[in-house]
Amino acid sequence: MVPSVLIVDDEKHTREGLQQALADAYDVSIAASAEEAFNLLDSQPFDVVLTDLRMPGKSGLKVIDKALALPQRPAVLMMTAYGNIDTAVEAMKRGAVDFLTKPVNIERLEVLIQRALKTKTLEVEVQQLHERLDEKFSFGGGIVGNSSGLNAVLDRVKLVAPSRATVLIEGESGTGKELIAQAIHQASPRARAPFIAVHCAALSENLLESELFGHERGAFTGATERRIGRFESAIGGTLFLDEIGEISLSTQVKLLRFLETKAIERVGGSKPIELDVRLVAATNRNLDVMVREGKFREDLFFRLNVVRIELPPLRTRPDDIPALLAHYLKIFSEENGHPPLTLEPGAIATLKSYPWPGNIRELRNFCENAVVLRRGGKLTEYDLDPKFRQTTSITDATRAGNAVGGGTASTGANAGSVASASFHSGPSLSVEENEKHLLREALIKSRGNRTKAAKLMGVSRRTLHRKISQWPELDVTDK
């Protein structure tokens, strides 16, 4: 699409001459006054506005104000005669990207227009990036789920985000602590400033200190020049320190000083540097215990623990699992250019009952693996890895098998078949629940073949049919 340029100048020869010079490369419109320019700006969007400063009636400064107040802001260039440099500077303060002196050098004008178009493109891209970040880290974006535990966390995030308070996020590995930290940042007044993340456990003590606070030239061997640390990189924004429990006691002292004074000193430096940075920390360790053991400073813990957010593990929010599975399956299918992969109800039920020790990170990896290997289609419970089905002892399995058979003991080959079946169990399961789990596992092992499932269970096909009729959710396609 050809870029559009609006030229505003009360001198007829100037505006028409510029129009002729630019017509081959741009869609050029002209206006003889600020009022005429206003009408054109209201009627159509322009990529670049080139305006004279001194004109009868309203000046070029009014044209700048009008152009930059539009929803689709054009880039603005000013033209001014020699001796009006102060006015040109005022124009740039108002938002003009550059200015030219008259008579206009056409080659320089074309260079400035190209530069202005690139600036405008970058501004649009930055705006779109911010919009995507707002969507991704909003409470309806990358944070998926509607369980009471997650909603309690999000309610707390909404309350703390607009404040300047330090936040401590606690939770098992893989529960999404960084995602919550990004949501806090994105919902805060600092959203347009940097969000800087540092994973403390990944860096050695000396490297972490330099990484956080920066260093002066000559501070240590190999420090050949001054280096800005992550604190200074996060000015105006948020610094996220993940695995805060892993930092050394000496680094804890420096971190405490920042929280008390809002200032840091670079390694090898002696001048305090005041910083406007919000600190959000996260840990999968119990800092209360570490304080009692002398491994974490009590005064730093109190400074960090202004607002505490505890993330629930995935095993405590099984109702969120179907939504998380659908979310990540969609993402990875689109990323890899594969057809959508869907989960059968039996697979979803099995995955809901799995404890997910790796939390959301493990679920995410499962979804990526499934998308890459399956390449679309449907995933049934029969296709799942055996680890998603907990097993119990042979004795428990046999007892459950006897219950399915109506209390008659199974012997011989049939008893061996029952003992070989695996099923979900636990000390709190009722006889009926054990029956259902054993029946499900027998159907899984037989891949839905009822005759084989009955033989595996050591019961008649009739009994199997009766049980399936009793629990229709266990029904399968092979009838």
C-alpha positions as CSV (number, residue, x, y, z in Angstrom):
1,M,0.0,0.0,0.0
2,V,1.4,3.4,-1.0
3,P,2.1,5.7,2.0
4,S,-0.1,8.8,2.2
5,V,1.3,12.3,2.9
6,L,-0.5,15.5,3.7
7,I,1.4,18.8,2.8
8,V,0.2,21.9,4.6
9,D,1.5,25.3,3.4
10,D,-0.1,28.6,2.6
11,E,2.5,29.2,-0.2
12,K,1.0,27.8,-3.4
13,H,4.3,27.2,-5.2
14,T,5.8,25.5,-2.2
15,R,3.0,23.0,-1.6
16,E,2.4,22.2,-5.3
17,G,6.1,21.9,-5.9
18,L,6.5,19.4,-3.0
19,Q,3.4,17.5,-4.2
20,Q,4.9,17.1,-7.7
21,A,8.3,16.0,-6.2
22,L,6.7,13.3,-4.0
23,A,3.9,12.2,-6.2
24,D,5.8,9.3,-7.8
25,A,6.4,7.6,-4.4
26,Y,3.5,8.7,-2.3
27,D,-0.2,9.4,-2.3
28,V,0.0,13.2,-1.7
29,S,-2.8,15.5,-0.6
30,I,-2.3,19.3,-0.1
31,A,-3.9,21.9,2.2
32,A,-3.5,25.7,2.0
33,S,-4.4,26.4,5.7
34,A,-4.7,24.7,9.1
35,E,-8.5,24.7,8.8
36,E,-8.3,22.9,5.4
37,A,-5.8,20.4,6.9
38,F,-8.3,19.8,9.8
39,N,-11.0,18.8,7.3
40,L,-8.7,16.4,5.5
41,L,-7.4,14.9,8.7
42,D,-11.0,14.2,9.9
43,S,-12.0,12.7,6.6
44,Q,-9.1,10.2,6.0
45,P,-6.0,8.8,7.7
46,F,-2.5,9.9,6.7
47,D,0.8,8.2,7.4
48,V,2.9,11.5,7.3
49,V,1.9,15.1,7.8
50,L,4.4,17.8,6.5
51,T,3.3,21.3,7.7
52,D,4.7,24.8,7.7
53,L,4.9,26.6,11.0
54,R,3.9,30.1,10.1
55,M,0.6,30.5,8.3
56,P,-2.3,33.0,8.4
57,G,-4.9,31.9,10.9
58,K,-4.0,28.9,12.9
59,S,-0.3,28.0,13.0
60,G,1.4,24.7,12.2
61,L,1.5,24.0,15.9
62,K,-2.2,23.6,15.8
63,V,-1.9,21.1,13.0
64,I,0.5,19.1,15.1
65,D,-1.9,19.0,18.0
66,K,-4.8,18.0,15.7
67,A,-2.8,15.3,14.0
68,L,-1.4,13.7,17.1
69,A,-4.8,13.7,18.8
70,L,-6.2,11.4,16.2
71,P,-6.8,7.7,16.9
72,Q,-4.5,6.7,14.0
73,R,-1.7,9.2,14.7
74,P,0.4,10.2,11.6
75,A,4.1,11.0,11.9
76,V,4.5,14.8,11.7
77,L,7.4,16.8,10.1
78,M,7.8,20.6,10.3
79,M,9.0,23.1,7.8
80,T,10.3,26.5,9.1
81,A,12.3,29.4,7.7
82,Y,15.8,30.2,9.1
83,G,15.5,32.1,12.4
84,N,12.5,30.1,13.7
85,I,14.5,27.2,15.2
86,D,13.1,27.9,18.7
87,T,9.6,27.4,17.3
88,A,10.7,24.2,15.6
89,V,12.0,22.9,18.9
90,E,8.6,23.7,20.5
91,A,7.0,21.7,17.6
92,M,9.2,18.7,18.4
93,K,8.3,18.9,22.1
94,R,4.7,18.6,21.0
95,G,5.4,15.4,19.1
96,A,6.9,16.3,15.7
97,V,9.5,13.7,14.7
98,D,11.8,16.2,12.9
99,F,11.9,19.5,11.0
100,L,13.4,21.0,7.8
101,T,14.4,24.5,7.0
102,K,13.2,26.3,3.9
103,P,13.9,26.1,1.0
104,V,13.3,22.4,1.4
105,N,16.0,20.0,0.2
106,I,14.0,17.3,-1.5
107,E,16.6,14.5,-0.9
108,R,16.6,15.3,2.8
109,L,12.8,15.5,2.8
110,E,12.6,12.0,1.3
111,V,15.1,10.6,3.9
112,L,13.0,12.2,6.8
113,I,9.8,10.8,5.4
114,Q,11.2,7.3,5.2
115,R,12.6,7.6,8.7
116,A,9.2,8.9,9.9
117,L,7.4,6.0,8.3
118,K,9.8,3.5,10.1
119,T,9.1,5.3,13.4
120,K,5.4,5.1,12.8
121,T,5.7,1.4,12.0
122,L,7.7,0.7,15.1
123,E,5.1,2.6,17.2
124,V,2.3,0.5,15.8
125,E,4.3,-2.8,16.4
126,V,5.0,-1.7,20.0
127,Q,1.3,-0.9,20.5
128,Q,0.3,-4.3,19.1
129,L,2.9,-6.0,21.3
130,H,1.5,-4.3,24.4
131,E,-2.0,-5.3,23.4
132,R,-0.9,-9.0,23.0
133,L,0.9,-8.8,26.3
134,D,-2.2,-7.3,27.9
135,E,-4.3,-10.2,26.5
136,K,-1.8,-12.9,27.3
137,F,-1.2,-11.9,30.9
138,S,-4.7,-10.6,31.7
139,F,-6.9,-12.7,33.9
140,G,-8.7,-14.1,30.8
141,G,-5.5,-14.7,28.8
142,G,-2.7,-17.1,29.7
143,I,-4.0,-17.8,33.1
144,V,-6.5,-20.6,32.5
145,G,-9.0,-22.1,34.9
146,N,-12.0,-21.3,37.1
147,S,-11.4,-23.3,40.3
148,S,-11.9,-21.7,43.7
149,G,-8.2,-21.9,44.5
150,L,-7.2,-20.2,41.3
151,N,-9.9,-17.5,41.6
152,A,-8.7,-16.7,45.1
153,V,-5.2,-16.1,43.7
154,L,-6.5,-13.9,40.9
155,D,-8.6,-11.9,43.4
156,R,-5.4,-11.2,45.4
157,V,-3.5,-10.3,42.2
158,K,-6.1,-7.7,41.2
159,L,-5.8,-6.1,44.7
160,V,-2.0,-6.0,44.8
161,A,-1.2,-5.1,41.2
162,P,-2.0,-1.4,41.3
163,S,0.1,-0.9,44.4
164,R,3.8,-0.5,44.9
165,A,4.0,-3.3,47.4
166,T,6.6,-6.0,47.2
167,V,5.1,-9.4,46.5
168,L,6.2,-12.9,47.5
169,I,4.8,-15.8,45.4
170,E,5.0,-19.3,46.8
171,G,4.2,-22.6,45.1
172,E,5.6,-25.9,43.9
173,S,7.8,-26.0,40.8
174,G,5.7,-25.7,37.6
175,T,2.6,-24.0,39.2
176,G,3.1,-20.8,37.1
177,K,4.7,-18.4,39.5
178,E,6.3,-16.3,36.7
179,L,3.0,-16.1,34.9
180,I,1.4,-14.6,38.0
181,A,4.3,-12.2,38.4
182,Q,3.8,-11.1,34.8
183,A,0.1,-10.7,35.4
184,I,0.8,-8.4,38.4
185,H,3.2,-6.3,36.2
186,Q,0.8,-6.2,33.3
187,A,-2.2,-5.1,35.5
188,S,-0.1,-2.4,37.2
189,P,0.7,1.2,36.2
190,R,4.2,-0.1,35.3
191,A,2.8,-2.2,32.4
192,R,4.6,-0.2,29.7
193,A,7.9,-0.3,31.5
194,P,10.3,-3.4,31.5
195,F,9.5,-6.7,33.2
196,I,12.9,-8.3,34.0
197,A,13.1,-11.9,35.2
198,V,16.1,-13.4,36.9
199,H,16.3,-17.1,37.8
200,C,18.5,-17.0,40.8
201,A,19.1,-20.8,41.0
202,A,20.7,-20.8,37.5
203,L,23.6,-18.4,38.5
204,S,26.6,-18.8,40.7
205,E,26.9,-16.5,43.7
206,N,29.5,-14.1,42.1
207,L,27.7,-14.1,38.8
208,L,24.3,-13.5,40.3
209,E,25.6,-10.4,42.3
210,S,27.0,-8.9,39.1
211,E,24.0,-9.8,37.1
212,L,21.6,-8.1,39.6
213,F,23.6,-5.0,40.6
214,G,26.0,-4.6,37.7
215,H,29.7,-3.8,38.1
216,E,32.2,-1.0,37.6
217,R,35.2,-1.3,35.3
218,G,38.0,-3.1,37.1
219,A,35.8,-4.5,39.9
220,F,37.2,-8.0,39.3
221,T,39.4,-9.8,36.8
222,G,37.8,-9.6,33.4
223,A,35.6,-6.6,34.2
224,T,37.0,-4.5,31.4
225,E,34.0,-2.1,31.2
226,R,31.1,-0.9,33.3
227,R,28.0,-3.2,33.1
228,I,24.4,-2.3,33.9
229,G,22.7,-4.9,36.1
230,R,19.1,-6.2,36.0
231,F,18.0,-3.7,38.7
232,E,18.9,-0.7,36.5
233,S,17.5,-2.4,33.4
234,A,14.1,-2.6,35.2
235,I,13.9,1.1,36.1
236,G,10.2,2.1,36.2
237,G,9.1,-1.5,35.9
238,T,9.2,-4.8,37.7
239,L,12.1,-7.0,38.7
240,F,11.1,-10.7,39.2
241,L,13.5,-12.8,41.2
242,D,12.6,-16.5,40.8
243,E,13.8,-19.1,43.4
244,I,14.7,-16.3,45.9
245,G,15.5,-19.0,48.4
246,E,18.7,-20.0,46.5
247,I,20.6,-16.7,46.9
248,S,23.6,-16.5,49.2
249,L,23.6,-14.6,52.5
250,S,25.9,-11.9,51.1
251,T,23.6,-11.2,48.2
252,Q,20.6,-11.2,50.7
253,V,22.3,-8.3,52.5
254,K,22.5,-6.2,49.3
255,L,18.9,-7.1,48.4
256,L,17.8,-6.1,51.9
257,R,19.5,-2.7,51.5
258,F,17.6,-2.1,48.2
259,L,14.3,-2.8,49.9
260,E,15.1,-0.5,52.7
261,T,16.7,2.4,50.7
262,K,15.5,1.9,47.1
263,A,19.1,2.2,46.1
264,I,21.9,-0.1,44.9
265,E,25.6,0.0,44.5
266,R,27.3,-1.7,41.5
267,V,30.0,-4.3,42.3
268,G,33.2,-2.4,42.8
269,G,31.3,0.9,43.1
270,S,30.7,3.2,46.2
271,K,28.0,5.6,44.8
272,P,24.4,4.7,45.7
273,I,22.1,4.6,42.7
274,E,18.4,5.3,43.5
275,L,16.0,3.3,41.5
276,D,12.2,3.1,41.0
277,V,11.8,-0.7,40.7
278,R,9.1,-2.9,42.0
279,L,10.3,-6.3,43.3
280,V,8.3,-9.5,43.0
281,A,10.0,-12.7,44.3
282,A,9.1,-16.3,44.1
283,T,10.1,-19.6,45.7
284,N,9.2,-23.2,45.9
285,R,10.9,-23.6,49.2
286,N,9.5,-22.9,52.7
287,L,11.2,-19.6,53.7
288,D,9.8,-19.8,57.2
289,V,11.7,-23.0,57.8
290,M,14.8,-21.6,56.1
291,V,14.7,-18.6,58.5
292,R,14.5,-20.9,61.5
293,E,17.5,-22.9,60.1
294,G,19.6,-19.7,59.6
295,K,19.7,-20.2,55.8
296,F,17.6,-17.1,55.0
297,R,17.8,-13.7,56.7
298,E,14.7,-13.0,58.9
299,D,14.8,-9.2,58.2
300,L,14.9,-9.8,54.4
301,F,12.0,-12.3,54.8
302,F,9.9,-9.7,56.5
303,R,10.7,-7.1,53.8
304,L,9.8,-9.6,51.0
305,N,6.7,-10.9,52.7
306,V,4.6,-7.7,52.4
307,V,2.0,-9.4,50.2
308,R,2.1,-13.2,50.0
309,I,0.4,-15.2,47.2
310,E,0.3,-19.0,47.5
311,L,-0.3,-20.9,44.2
312,P,-2.2,-24.2,44.6
313,P,-0.7,-27.3,43.0
314,L,-2.6,-28.7,40.0
315,R,-3.6,-31.8,41.8
316,T,-5.8,-29.7,44.1
317,R,-7.7,-28.1,41.1
318,P,-8.7,-31.0,38.9
319,D,-11.6,-29.1,37.4
320,D,-9.2,-26.7,35.7
321,I,-7.4,-29.6,33.9
322,P,-9.8,-29.9,30.9
323,A,-9.5,-26.2,30.2
324,L,-5.7,-26.3,30.5
325,L,-5.5,-29.3,28.2
326,A,-7.7,-27.6,25.6
327,H,-5.7,-24.4,25.9
328,Y,-2.3,-26.0,25.3
329,L,-3.4,-28.5,22.7
330,K,-4.8,-25.5,20.6
331,I,-1.5,-23.5,21.1
332,F,0.8,-26.4,20.1
333,S,-1.4,-27.5,17.2
334,E,-1.3,-23.9,15.8
335,E,2.4,-23.6,16.4
336,N,3.3,-26.8,14.6
337,G,0.8,-26.4,11.8
338,H,-1.0,-29.6,12.8
339,P,-4.8,-30.3,12.7
340,P,-6.5,-29.9,16.0
341,L,-6.0,-32.8,18.5
342,T,-9.0,-33.6,20.7
343,L,-9.3,-35.7,23.8
344,E,-12.0,-38.3,24.3
345,P,-14.0,-38.1,27.5
346,G,-12.3,-41.2,28.9
347,A,-8.9,-39.7,28.3
348,I,-9.9,-36.4,30.0
349,A,-11.3,-38.4,33.0
350,T,-8.0,-40.3,33.3
351,L,-5.9,-37.1,33.1
352,K,-8.1,-35.4,35.7
353,S,-7.4,-38.2,38.2
354,Y,-3.6,-38.1,37.6
355,P,-1.7,-36.1,40.3
356,W,0.5,-34.1,37.9
357,P,3.6,-33.9,40.2
358,G,5.2,-31.5,37.7
359,N,2.1,-29.3,37.8
360,I,1.2,-27.1,34.8
361,R,4.7,-27.5,33.3
362,E,4.2,-31.3,33.1
363,L,0.7,-30.9,31.6
364,R,2.1,-28.4,29.0
365,N,4.9,-30.9,28.0
366,F,2.3,-33.7,27.8
367,C,0.2,-31.5,25.3
368,E,3.2,-30.7,23.2
369,N,4.3,-34.3,23.0
370,A,0.8,-35.4,22.1
371,V,0.4,-32.8,19.3
372,V,3.8,-33.6,17.8
373,L,3.4,-37.4,17.8
374,R,-0.3,-37.7,17.0
375,R,-0.6,-35.0,14.3
376,G,-4.3,-34.4,14.8
377,G,-7.3,-36.7,15.4
378,K,-8.5,-38.0,18.7
379,L,-6.7,-39.2,21.8
380,T,-8.4,-41.9,23.8
381,E,-7.6,-43.2,27.2
382,Y,-6.2,-46.3,25.6
383,D,-3.5,-44.1,23.9
384,L,-2.3,-42.7,27.2
385,D,1.1,-43.7,28.8
386,P,0.6,-46.2,31.6
387,K,2.0,-43.7,34.1
388,F,-1.3,-41.8,34.0
389,R,-3.0,-44.9,35.6
390,Q,-2.0,-45.6,39.3
391,T,-1.7,-49.3,40.2
392,T,-2.4,-51.1,43.4
393,S,-1.3,-54.4,44.9
394,I,-2.3,-57.8,43.6
395,T,-4.3,-58.4,46.8
396,D,-6.3,-55.3,46.5
397,A,-7.0,-56.0,42.8
398,T,-8.2,-59.6,43.6
399,R,-10.5,-58.3,46.4
400,A,-12.0,-55.8,44.0
401,G,-12.4,-58.5,41.3
402,N,-14.3,-60.7,43.8
403,A,-16.7,-57.8,44.5
404,V,-17.4,-57.4,40.7
405,G,-18.1,-61.2,40.5
406,G,-20.8,-60.9,43.2
407,G,-18.6,-62.2,46.1
408,T,-17.5,-65.5,44.4
409,A,-13.8,-66.2,44.8
410,S,-11.9,-66.3,41.5
411,T,-9.4,-69.2,41.2
412,G,-7.0,-70.6,38.8
413,A,-6.2,-68.8,35.5
414,N,-9.0,-66.3,36.1
415,A,-7.6,-65.3,39.4
416,G,-4.3,-64.6,37.7
417,S,-6.0,-62.5,35.1
418,V,-7.7,-60.4,37.8
419,A,-4.4,-59.9,39.6
420,S,-2.8,-58.7,36.5
421,A,-5.3,-55.9,36.0
422,S,-4.3,-52.5,37.3
423,F,-6.7,-49.8,38.6
424,H,-6.9,-46.5,40.5
425,S,-7.2,-47.1,44.2
426,G,-6.5,-45.7,47.6
427,P,-7.4,-46.2,51.2
428,S,-10.5,-44.0,50.9
429,L,-12.1,-45.7,47.9
430,S,-15.4,-47.6,48.4
431,V,-16.0,-51.1,47.0
432,E,-18.1,-49.5,44.3
433,E,-15.3,-47.1,43.3
434,N,-12.9,-50.0,43.3
435,E,-15.2,-52.0,41.0
436,K,-15.5,-49.1,38.6
437,H,-11.8,-48.5,38.5
438,L,-11.0,-52.2,37.9
439,L,-13.7,-52.4,35.2
440,R,-12.2,-49.4,33.5
441,E,-8.7,-50.9,33.5
442,A,-10.0,-54.2,32.2
443,L,-11.6,-52.4,29.3
444,I,-8.4,-50.4,28.7
445,K,-6.3,-53.6,28.6
446,S,-8.7,-55.2,26.2
447,R,-9.0,-52.0,24.1
448,G,-12.8,-52.0,24.5
449,N,-13.4,-55.7,23.6
450,R,-16.1,-56.8,26.1
451,T,-15.5,-60.5,25.7
452,K,-11.8,-60.1,26.4
453,A,-12.5,-57.7,29.3
454,A,-15.0,-60.2,30.9
455,K,-12.3,-63.0,30.6
456,L,-9.7,-60.7,32.1
457,M,-12.0,-59.9,35.0
458,G,-12.9,-63.5,35.6
459,V,-16.6,-62.8,35.3
460,S,-19.3,-63.6,32.7
461,R,-20.0,-61.4,29.8
462,R,-23.5,-61.0,31.2
463,T,-22.2,-59.6,34.5
464,L,-19.9,-57.3,32.5
465,H,-22.9,-56.0,30.5
466,R,-24.8,-55.4,33.7
467,K,-22.0,-53.4,35.3
468,I,-21.6,-51.3,32.2
469,S,-25.3,-50.6,32.1
470,Q,-25.0,-49.6,35.8
471,W,-22.1,-47.2,34.9
472,P,-22.7,-45.9,31.4
473,E,-19.8,-43.6,31.6
474,L,-17.6,-46.7,31.2
475,D,-19.3,-47.6,27.9
476,V,-17.0,-48.2,24.9
477,T,-17.5,-48.4,21.2
478,D,-16.8,-52.2,20.7
479,K,-20.2,-53.7,21.6
